[in-house]
Every structure is written in C-alpha cells, then in structure tokens.
Amino acid sequence: MSWHLEAETVVRYQKGQTDRVASASVEAHMGSCRDCRRLVVTDPGWTESSWSALSRVVDGPNLSGVERLLTAAGVKHNTARLLAVTPSMKPAWLLSMVLLMAFAAVASSSRSGFNLFLALAPLLPVLGVGLAYGRVGDSAHEVTVSSPFDPVRLLLLRTGAVTLTTLLVAGTVDLVAGSASGFGLWLLPSLTLTVVTLALGTRMTLWLAALATTGFWALLVAAVAAPSSGVIEPIFASFAQLASLAVLGVGALIFSARHDNYRRAEI
Amino acid sequence: MSNEVHIDDLRLKYGSVRALDGVTFTLGSGITGILGPNGAGKTTLLRCIATVLAADSGKLDIFGLDPDRPSQRTDVRRLLGYMPQEPGFYQSFTCFDFLDYIAILKEQVDPTARHEEVRRVIERTGLSEKSQTKIKKLSGGMRRRLALAQSLLGDPRLLILDEPTAGLDPEQRFRFREMVSGLAVDRVVFLSTHQTEDVAAICDRVLVMHSGQMRFDGTPRDLARLAEGRVWLTDVRPSDAHIHWRTAEGVFRGVGDVPQGAEIIAPTLEDGYLMIVGAAAFEDEAA
C-alpha cells in the first residue's frame, strides 16, 4: 500500500464525524491496509457487544412465506411456526386445493350430471387434517409427542387452521362459481367428516382415519347418486343435514372421551 | 424430587411378540448404556421411558413422577430430552429454525431467551458453522448432532439417546462419544447402542437386553469378566458349533467352549456381551 490514512481522519472517522463518502473510503482502505487498521483504537467490550448483536441478526430464525402470512393475519409467531410445518398448510397443498376446487366447480356448473364440487368439498378438510398431525404427516412426530407441549392442543390448533383454510377456499370457489344447488351446502358435512376423522384417529393413525372417512363418503356418494343424472343433492337435503349434525355430536363425544390417545406416538 | 428413574416389571406385547417381558431396573446419575441385538426390545423400552409409548403393564417412576397419569406426564416431559433412533426433520428448515421449533414445543415462549438457548445447544454440539444451513444439505454425522442438539434444549435432567452413533464413521463416533460423555454431570443419561465400543468408552454401567428381558446389569468390566477363560485364539478353523470369527491377523477368535489346542486370552466387553446373546449378535450384524 503506497499511501496511508492521516491520523486525524481516523480520529474523525471513529467519532462518526466523517460523511458517508469519506467513511466508505476509510473503510475500503482499512479493509486492505493492516497498518491503518492498527490506528483504530478498539474497545474489547464494544467489539464483543457489536459482534454479539451482529451474530443475533445473522444467526436467527428465518420466517417462511406461510409464517409471514399467518403473522400478518395476527397469529402469534410461535403459533405460526407450529402451524407452518403442517404439510396441508404448505403453498403447494393450498394451490392444488384451489385448482381442484376450481376444476370441480367448473365441471359441476356444466350440469352434465354428477355434482363434483359438492362431492369433493367435504373431503378437503378431512385429507388436510389427516396430514396435519401424527406419524404420517409430521416427520418430527416422535420428538413432538415427547415434548411438554400438549399434543391435543397441537392437534386442535392444526386442525382448526387447516379446516379454516380449506373452508375458505371451498367457500370462495362456491361463491365465485355460483353453485346451482345453493351456497354452503357442503359446510356441515365437511365439519362432520372432520370430527369423525378426529374420533377415528383415537384408534388408528390420523391419516388412516382420514382415508377411512374418505372411503365412507365416496361409498355414500356412489350409493345416493341417481343412476341417470348422477345428482347427489339428497345427501345435502335438510334431513340429511340434521343427521350430519347428530353424527358430528357423536364424533365430538368420542373424541372428547378418548383424546388422551393422541398424547402417545402411535397415532 | 428423587434423582432416579425406576422401571418395575414393564411388559408390552406387539401381537404375539413380547417386546418387553418383565423389565425391572433403576437408573441413576451418569451414563448407562443398553446393549442388545435387533429386536431385543431396546427401542421399545426407551420409547416407554420417553413417554411416547405406553406399556401394557408395569410401573414407571421418573424422578418421583408417574407418566401414566396425564397430569404428571407433562411434568415428566419437561424434564426429559429424547433423541429417537430415526428423528424426523423438516428438510427445508435450517438447523436454527428446526431447533427453534422444538424449543417452542418445549414451552420456551420468550423469543429472546429461546434463541439464546438454541445458540447454546448449537455451540455445544459443534453445529455453529451449520446453524443457517438447510437440513437437507447436512451430512449424516451433522444430522446426528442436530438430533442430539434438540434433545439438549432446556437442559433436561433425563437424556434418552436411541442409537446415537448409528451410521457414523469411526471418527464421527469418537467425536460423538466425547460430546455425550461431557453431558453426564448431574444428569441421568440412558443410551442404547449396537456398539460395544460406545459402552466401553463412555458408560459407567451397562445393561444387556435380549428377547424383551434384561440379561445383565453391571459395570462394563463386570460384563467383560463373564467371558473370563472362555475367549480363545486358534490357527485352525473351529467347528461351526463355536461362535468364532477370523481376525485381521488371520487367526480364529472365539467365545464359549474352548476347542482343543486353542490359546485362552483376556476377554473384552464384546466377549462378555457375546456370552449372553450368543449367535443373535451375528444375525444382528448381518441384518
């Protein structure tokens, strides 16, 4: 290095009295000049605290897109992190759900017969909840269950988030596409099937419970669909909605009585 | 509060298989290792102590608390750190984020204190340079460190490590042992392993489990003594009735009945282990 900083410039730099251009020039020079670096009087305490502050900024948590969205929606950061690892809260899952619902709504609006939208809408939360907790959906399930955080609280937290998200998607599509049978007929069956899944999950893995519920719904739809037109609206008639409500109640009672099974790792 | 873990007549069946068949012992401070072939019931036992699996019958007392009672199970979980045999990770998370997530599950609510705790375990397990690396980019050895790091969050009094050195190369195993042996101060550490070298290097006490039953409980030296006068070397291949193997020097080393003309040598911990589990240990190696 053929030139060096003047001592006065270094003193002014340290006191923060140099302008931005001069500061940048001093820093650029000191970066490659050991002699000038030695002119800077260092305070070990200041260096330590600065380094520590810098380390906290660099070596800290990174928020995913889902976490940012959730916190922006008012969810606490800790809760957002617990929800963000759920496969059925990932962008890929949410996008595929939107596309599926949109396709089902378009197919159903043609009135070619089978009401695809009504048949599929109740299954979205069921499959989402099936992946929200347990050995199949949560790769860190074993560690999760051994932690003091109440697994049932975690299950309900994720179930609530997944159910709300899927209902919002289905509701939006229903509203936009304008279901011919009336808005929201699928809502109660959706909740019922979700609660039935949670009740079955006290006896088997939650994913298996979701598949069993899905299978049951598929059989019901196939049995009720009119052979010529494929219309499944009787499943959503008033008496059927009442029956759905009753099943929801029974499912909730079973879940309430057996929910402690979720506190072990076999679910 | 008691500083011991009591396991009393623990029993558990998977179908017709008795995974735990009346297991009884007590764990105190220090490192206790449990050896046994595949299917011996080690992982089942560790999962029961880690409260993730309920036994069919028997009693568990962890520092005076009963994990079968839901009200006390949470208290037990506040005191334990558990590293499962195959800990699952969220591949897209960085090490820091994964540990932050587990720390939330461990009820560390305050973000500043929690992040400090995450940094502490990261430094303790030598992961500082990988803190911001995504888990999918970590080597097997680093993943084991991360698994250990999550178990250390909250400075647990009871540390349960299931096969912590599995899949590590000899140098990584050595470093891992160093790390684990530094954790035993004022703490109950219970680890399962296939590696008798792990037990010899870091354990104060060793248990041997086979077919769901506890077959040995003592010091590593006591285990080696079981094979006193029963370990031999011979130049000629013995009959298949003897448990034996060929050494690097080209001679045959065996444990059990001494063939004619064989030279008796001092036993190691592994020889004592072989005396208990016999041929099952070799089936395990093959598996």
Interface residues (C-beta under 8 A of the other chain):
Chain A: S55 R56 V58 D59 G60 P61 N62 S64 H77 N78 R81 L82 V85 D138 S139 A140 H141 E142 V143 T144 V145 S146 S147 P148 F149 D150 L154 D260 R263 R264 A265 E266
Chain B: R47 A50 T51 V52 L53 A54 P70 R73 T74 D75 R77 R78 L80 Y82 P84 E86 P87 G88 F89 Y90 S92 F93 T94 F96 D97 F98 D100 Y101 I102 I104 L105 K106 E107 V109 P111 H115 R119 S131 Q132 Q150
